[in-house]
């Protein structure tokens, strides 16, 4: 599992982008 760290790093970036998009969508009337 040498690529596990990269996988989790990419997954974290995706989660941040998705959460950011959802936050903007909720804040936008």
PyMOL Python script that loads the backbone (N, CA, C, O; Angstrom):
from pymol import cmd

cmd.read_pdbstr("""\
ATOM      1  N   UNK A   1       0.849  -1.199   0.000  1.00  0.00           N
ATOM      2  CA  UNK A   1       0.000   0.000   0.000  1.00  0.00           C
ATOM      3  C   UNK A   1       0.887   1.253   0.000  1.00  0.00           C
ATOM      4  O   UNK A   1       0.740   2.127   0.855  1.00  0.00           O
ATOM      5  N   UNK A   2       1.794   1.329  -0.953  1.00  0.00           N
ATOM      6  CA  UNK A   2       2.695   2.475  -0.991  1.00  0.00           C
ATOM      7  C   UNK A   2       1.958   3.721  -1.475  1.00  0.00           C
ATOM      8  O   UNK A   2       2.345   4.841  -1.141  1.00  0.00           O
ATOM      9  N   UNK A   3       0.908   3.534  -2.252  1.00  0.00           N
ATOM     10  CA  UNK A   3       0.185   4.686  -2.801  1.00  0.00           C
ATOM     11  C   UNK A   3      -0.995   5.088  -1.921  1.00  0.00           C
ATOM     12  O   UNK A   3      -1.792   5.946  -2.301  1.00  0.00           O
ATOM     13  N   UNK A   4      -1.106   4.472  -0.750  1.00  0.00           N
ATOM     14  CA  UNK A   4      -2.246   4.762   0.121  1.00  0.00           C
ATOM     15  C   UNK A   4      -2.247   6.232   0.532  1.00  0.00           C
ATOM     16  O   UNK A   4      -3.300   6.867   0.583  1.00  0.00           O
ATOM     17  N   UNK A   5      -1.048   6.775   0.828  1.00  0.00           N
ATOM     18  CA  UNK A   5      -0.976   8.167   1.279  1.00  0.00           C
ATOM     19  C   UNK A   5      -1.460   9.105   0.184  1.00  0.00           C
ATOM     20  O   UNK A   5      -2.206  10.047   0.447  1.00  0.00           O
ATOM     21  N   UNK A   6      -1.030   8.840  -1.048  1.00  0.00           N
ATOM     22  CA  UNK A   6      -1.459   9.688  -2.165  1.00  0.00           C
ATOM     23  C   UNK A   6      -2.965   9.566  -2.369  1.00  0.00           C
ATOM     24  O   UNK A   6      -3.640  10.541  -2.699  1.00  0.00           O
ATOM     25  N   UNK A   7      -3.486   8.349  -2.167  1.00  0.00           N
ATOM     26  CA  UNK A   7      -4.917   8.130  -2.343  1.00  0.00           C
ATOM     27  C   UNK A   7      -5.707   8.945  -1.322  1.00  0.00           C
ATOM     28  O   UNK A   7      -6.682   9.612  -1.668  1.00  0.00           O
ATOM     29  N   UNK A   8      -5.279   8.885  -0.066  1.00  0.00           N
ATOM     30  CA  UNK A   8      -5.987   9.628   0.973  1.00  0.00           C
ATOM     31  C   UNK A   8      -5.839  11.134   0.773  1.00  0.00           C
ATOM     32  O   UNK A   8      -6.760  11.902   1.051  1.00  0.00           O
ATOM     33  N   UNK A   9      -4.660  11.548   0.283  1.00  0.00           N
ATOM     34  CA  UNK A   9      -4.439  12.977   0.030  1.00  0.00           C
ATOM     35  C   UNK A   9      -5.385  13.469  -1.057  1.00  0.00           C
ATOM     36  O   UNK A   9      -6.006  14.523  -0.919  1.00  0.00           O
ATOM     37  N   UNK A  10      -5.493  12.698  -2.143  1.00  0.00           N
ATOM     38  CA  UNK A  10      -6.388  13.076  -3.239  1.00  0.00           C
ATOM     39  C   UNK A  10      -7.838  13.048  -2.751  1.00  0.00           C
ATOM     40  O   UNK A  10      -8.634  13.917  -3.107  1.00  0.00           O
ATOM     41  N   UNK A  11      -8.175  12.047  -1.938  1.00  0.00           N
ATOM     42  CA  UNK A  11      -9.540  11.935  -1.433  1.00  0.00           C
ATOM     43  C   UNK A  11      -9.879  13.147  -0.570  1.00  0.00           C
ATOM     44  O   UNK A  11     -10.991  13.671  -0.632  1.00  0.00           O
ATOM     45  N   UNK A  12      -8.908  13.593   0.240  1.00  0.00           N
ATOM     46  CA  UNK A  12      -9.130  14.766   1.084  1.00  0.00           C
ATOM     47  C   UNK A  12      -9.360  16.005   0.229  1.00  0.00           C
ATOM     48  O   UNK A  12     -10.222  16.828   0.540  1.00  0.00           O
ATOM     49  N   UNK A  13      -8.584  16.138  -0.857  1.00  0.00           N
ATOM     50  CA  UNK A  13      -8.756  17.297  -1.741  1.00  0.00           C
ATOM     51  C   UNK A  13     -10.145  17.276  -2.363  1.00  0.00           C
ATOM     52  O   UNK A  13     -10.810  18.309  -2.449  1.00  0.00           O
ATOM     53  N   UNK A  14     -10.581  16.093  -2.796  1.00  0.00           N
ATOM     54  CA  UNK A  14     -11.907  15.977  -3.415  1.00  0.00           C
ATOM     55  C   UNK A  14     -12.987  16.351  -2.405  1.00  0.00           C
ATOM     56  O   UNK A  14     -13.933  17.066  -2.736  1.00  0.00           O
ATOM     57  N   UNK A  15     -12.842  15.866  -1.177  1.00  0.00           N
ATOM     58  CA  UNK A  15     -13.838  16.169  -0.142  1.00  0.00           C
ATOM     59  C   UNK A  15     -13.882  17.671   0.124  1.00  0.00           C
ATOM     60  O   UNK A  15     -14.957  18.246   0.293  1.00  0.00           O
ATOM     61  N   UNK A  16     -12.697  18.309   0.160  1.00  0.00           N
ATOM     62  CA  UNK A  16     -12.657  19.759   0.401  1.00  0.00           C
ATOM     63  C   UNK A  16     -13.366  20.502  -0.719  1.00  0.00           C
ATOM     64  O   UNK A  16     -14.128  21.435  -0.464  1.00  0.00           O
ATOM     65  N   UNK A  17     -13.117  20.091  -1.962  1.00  0.00           N
ATOM     66  CA  UNK A  17     -13.741  20.764  -3.107  1.00  0.00           C
ATOM     67  C   UNK A  17     -15.252  20.571  -3.075  1.00  0.00           C
ATOM     68  O   UNK A  17     -16.010  21.513  -3.308  1.00  0.00           O
ATOM     69  N   UNK A  18     -15.688  19.337  -2.784  1.00  0.00           N
ATOM     70  CA  UNK A  18     -17.123  19.051  -2.749  1.00  0.00           C
ATOM     71  C   UNK A  18     -17.789  19.833  -1.619  1.00  0.00           C
ATOM     72  O   UNK A  18     -18.849  20.430  -1.809  1.00  0.00           O
ATOM     73  N   UNK A  19     -17.159  19.826  -0.438  1.00  0.00           N
ATOM     74  CA  UNK A  19     -17.733  20.561   0.695  1.00  0.00           C
ATOM     75  C   UNK A  19     -17.770  22.050   0.391  1.00  0.00           C
ATOM     76  O   UNK A  19     -18.736  22.731   0.736  1.00  0.00           O
ATOM     77  N   UNK A  20     -16.724  22.560  -0.253  1.00  0.00           N
ATOM     78  CA  UNK A  20     -16.686  23.975  -0.610  1.00  0.00           C
ATOM     79  C   UNK A  20     -17.802  24.307  -1.588  1.00  0.00           C
ATOM     80  O   UNK A  20     -18.462  25.337  -1.456  1.00  0.00           O
ATOM     81  N   UNK A  21     -18.015  23.437  -2.568  1.00  0.00           N
ATOM     82  CA  UNK A  21     -19.065  23.666  -3.556  1.00  0.00           C
ATOM     83  C   UNK A  21     -20.436  23.635  -2.906  1.00  0.00           C
ATOM     84  O   UNK A  21     -21.303  24.448  -3.229  1.00  0.00           O
ATOM     85  N   UNK A  22     -20.632  22.694  -1.987  1.00  0.00           N
ATOM     86  CA  UNK A  22     -21.921  22.601  -1.297  1.00  0.00           C
ATOM     87  C   UNK A  22     -22.132  23.836  -0.429  1.00  0.00           C
ATOM     88  O   UNK A  22     -23.238  24.372  -0.364  1.00  0.00           O
ATOM     89  N   UNK A  23     -21.066  24.289   0.241  1.00  0.00           N
ATOM     90  CA  UNK A  23     -21.170  25.475   1.094  1.00  0.00           C
ATOM     91  C   UNK A  23     -21.558  26.696   0.273  1.00  0.00           C
ATOM     92  O   UNK A  23     -22.418  27.473   0.688  1.00  0.00           O
ATOM     93  N   UNK A  24     -20.933  26.872  -0.886  1.00  0.00           N
ATOM     94  CA  UNK A  24     -21.247  28.012  -1.757  1.00  0.00           C
ATOM     95  C   UNK A  24     -22.686  27.905  -2.245  1.00  0.00           C
ATOM     96  O   UNK A  24     -23.401  28.906  -2.307  1.00  0.00           O
ATOM     97  N   UNK A  25     -23.113  26.690  -2.592  1.00  0.00           N
ATOM     98  CA  UNK A  25     -24.474  26.498  -3.092  1.00  0.00           C
ATOM     99  C   UNK A  25     -25.492  26.824  -1.992  1.00  0.00           C
ATOM    100  O   UNK A  25     -26.552  27.387  -2.265  1.00  0.00           O
ATOM    101  N   UNK A  26     -25.158  26.464  -0.751  1.00  0.00           N
ATOM    102  CA  UNK A  26     -26.087  26.734   0.348  1.00  0.00           C
ATOM    103  C   UNK A  26     -26.108  28.220   0.693  1.00  0.00           C
ATOM    104  O   UNK A  26     -27.153  28.763   1.050  1.00  0.00           O
ATOM    105  N   UNK A  27     -24.942  28.882   0.586  1.00  0.00           N
ATOM    106  CA  UNK A  27     -24.876  30.302   0.944  1.00  0.00           C
ATOM    107  C   UNK A  27     -25.450  31.184  -0.149  1.00  0.00           C
ATOM    108  O   UNK A  27     -25.847  32.322   0.101  1.00  0.00           O
ATOM    109  N   UNK A  28     -25.492  30.641  -1.380  1.00  0.00           N
ATOM    110  CA  UNK A  28     -26.021  31.442  -2.482  1.00  0.00           C
ATOM    111  C   UNK A  28     -27.547  31.331  -2.539  1.00  0.00           C
ATOM    112  O   UNK A  28     -28.080  30.229  -2.665  1.00  0.00           O
ATOM    113  N   UNK A  29     -28.245  32.449  -2.449  1.00  0.00           N
ATOM    114  CA  UNK A  29     -29.724  32.428  -2.463  1.00  0.00           C
ATOM    115  C   UNK A  29     -30.279  32.014  -3.817  1.00  0.00           C
ATOM    116  O   UNK A  29     -31.495  31.948  -3.992  1.00  0.00           O
TER     117      UNK A  29
END
""", "prot")
cmd.dss("prot")
cmd.show_as("cartoon", "prot")
cmd.util.cbc("prot")
cmd.orient("prot")
